[in-house]
Amino acid sequence: DGVIVIDIGINRVPVTDASGNPVLNEKGKPKKKTVGDVDFETVKEKASVITPVPGGVGPMTTTMLLYNTVESAKRIAARK
């Protein structure tokens, strides 16, 4: 349907097998995976663009944080 979805949610959910049972790690605890707030598999059919989780907006967030830090330092240096 052409919508653009920018998913910034970060959630840890249990990994399950085909029967819905939790998959356990080597320590016997439930394995977890990182997902967003949007059901990616359902929405990807309707969205023209969707950001994945993990790896979607995180790199841009980090880039902009560093950019703003440098710009702030320049402004402070210019006042001296």
C-alpha positions in Angstrom: 0.0 0.0 0.0 3.1 2.2 -0.2 3.5 3.1 3.4 6.9 3.8 4.9 7.6 2.2 8.3 10.4 3.4 10.5 10.6 0.9 13.4 12.6 2.2 16.3 11.4 -0.2 19.0 13.8 -2.6 20.5 12.4 -5.7 22.2 13.9 -9.1 23.3 11.5 -12.0 22.8 12.0 -15.8 23.2 12.9 -17.8 20.1 10.4 -20.6 19.5 10.4 -23.7 17.4 7.8 -24.7 14.8 5.6 -26.1 17.6 5.8 -22.9 19.6 8.1 -24.3 22.3 11.0 -22.2 23.5 14.4 -22.9 22.0 17.0 -23.2 24.8 20.6 -22.0 24.7 23.7 -24.0 25.8 22.9 -23.1 29.4 19.3 -24.3 29.2 17.8 -20.9 29.3 15.4 -19.6 26.6 17.2 -18.1 23.6 16.1 -14.6 22.8 16.1 -12.5 19.6 15.9 -8.7 19.1 12.8 -7.5 17.3 11.0 -4.2 16.7 7.5 -3.0 17.6 6.2 -3.8 14.1 5.5 -7.4 12.9 8.0 -7.3 10.1 6.8 -10.3 8.2 3.2 -9.0 8.1 4.0 -5.4 7.3 6.7 -6.1 4.6 3.9 -7.0 2.1 2.2 -3.7 2.5 5.1 -1.3 3.1 7.1 0.2 0.3 10.0 0.6 2.8 10.5 -0.8 6.3 13.5 -0.4 8.5 14.7 -3.7 10.0 15.4 -4.4 13.6 18.3 -4.7 14.5 20.3 -2.6 12.2 17.7 -0.2 10.8 17.9 3.2 12.4 20.6 2.5 14.9 23.5 3.5 12.6 21.8 6.7 11.7 21.1 7.5 15.3 24.8 7.0 16.1 25.9 9.1 13.1 23.6 12.0 14.0 24.7 11.9 17.7 28.3 12.2 16.7 27.5 14.9 14.1 25.6 16.9 16.7 28.5 16.5 19.2 31.0 17.8 16.7 28.7 20.7 15.8 28.3 21.6 19.4 32.1 21.5 20.0 32.6 23.8 17.0 30.0 26.3 18.4 31.7 26.2 21.9 35.2 26.7 20.3 33.9 29.7 18.2 32.8 31.5 21.4 36.3 31.5 22.9 
